[in-house]
Amino acid sequence: VQLQASGGGFVQAGGSLKLSCAASGRTSSRNVMGWFRQTPGKGREFVARINRSGDRTEHADSVKGRFTISRDNAKNLVELQMNSLKPDDTAVYYCVASKFWTVPATSDAGYDSWGQGTQVTVSS
């Protein structure tokens, strides 16, 4: 499956952005969709994930209450609404996909499809 992320940009602290991820190819084989982020010198950090039906989500503690993941299977689209952004949210955000919900959410090895990344920059 191919993943194309978009929606990144530059925003002031307290602002909002919405990231989108368009999936193509064998999307039926990827039950779990999600987002990771990475800053220079740091490893990949789990942000959020959602199951196929959309009735089960998981968000990292660092974004809980501020970010919301959602999906539209008819459009093969996953979105990440980011509110109350902080400078610490500055990172490249990657859309990811996996077959299984049972893999640990925070393990990047559990996701076998990755998008190209979109930059989010939050100024103080």
Solvent accessible surface area in square Angstrom, and as a share of the most:
residue,aa,sasa,rsa
1,V,37,0.21
2,Q,117,0.52
3,L,16,0.08
4,Q,109,0.48
5,A,4,0.03
6,S,59,0.38
7,G,37,0.35
8,G,28,0.27
9,G,29,0.28
10,F,143,0.60
11,V,24,0.14
12,Q,130,0.58
13,A,50,0.39
14,G,56,0.54
15,G,21,0.20
16,S,57,0.37
17,L,36,0.18
18,K,97,0.41
19,L,0,0.00
20,S,26,0.17
21,C,0,0.00
22,A,48,0.37
23,A,12,0.09
24,S,59,0.38
25,G,55,0.53
26,R,187,0.68
27,T,27,0.16
28,S,90,0.58
29,S,26,0.17
30,R,34,0.12
31,N,59,0.30
32,V,1,0.01
33,M,7,0.03
34,G,0,0.00
35,W,0,0.00
36,F,1,0.00
37,R,16,0.06
38,Q,56,0.25
39,T,38,0.22
40,P,134,0.84
41,G,91,0.88
42,K,143,0.60
43,G,55,0.52
44,R,110,0.40
45,E,73,0.33
46,F,12,0.05
47,V,1,0.00
48,A,0,0.00
49,R,12,0.05
50,I,4,0.02
51,N,28,0.14
52,R,80,0.29
53,S,81,0.52
54,G,32,0.31
55,D,117,0.61
56,R,135,0.49
57,T,62,0.36
58,E,67,0.30
59,H,33,0.15
60,A,18,0.14
61,D,121,0.63
62,S,56,0.36
63,V,0,0.00
64,K,122,0.52
65,G,82,0.79
66,R,33,0.12
67,F,5,0.02
68,T,79,0.46
69,I,5,0.03
70,S,51,0.33
71,R,46,0.17
72,D,53,0.28
73,N,66,0.34
74,A,101,0.78
75,K,144,0.61
76,N,64,0.33
77,L,42,0.21
78,V,3,0.02
79,E,43,0.19
80,L,0,0.00
81,Q,55,0.25
82,M,0,0.00
83,N,62,0.32
84,S,60,0.38
85,L,2,0.01
86,K,99,0.42
87,P,57,0.36
88,D,123,0.64
89,D,2,0.01
90,T,40,0.23
91,A,3,0.02
92,V,44,0.25
93,Y,0,0.00
94,Y,44,0.17
95,C,0,0.00
96,V,0,0.00
97,A,0,0.00
98,S,2,0.01
99,K,88,0.37
100,F,119,0.50
101,W,40,0.14
102,T,126,0.73
103,V,35,0.20
104,P,90,0.57
105,A,7,0.06
106,T,98,0.57
107,S,39,0.25
108,D,52,0.27
109,A,94,0.73
110,G,19,0.18
111,Y,7,0.03
112,D,90,0.46
113,S,9,0.06
114,W,67,0.24
115,G,10,0.09
116,Q,102,0.45
117,G,13,0.12
118,T,18,0.11
119,Q,89,0.39
120,V,0,0.00
121,T,41,0.24
122,V,7,0.04
123,S,29,0.19
124,S,129,0.83
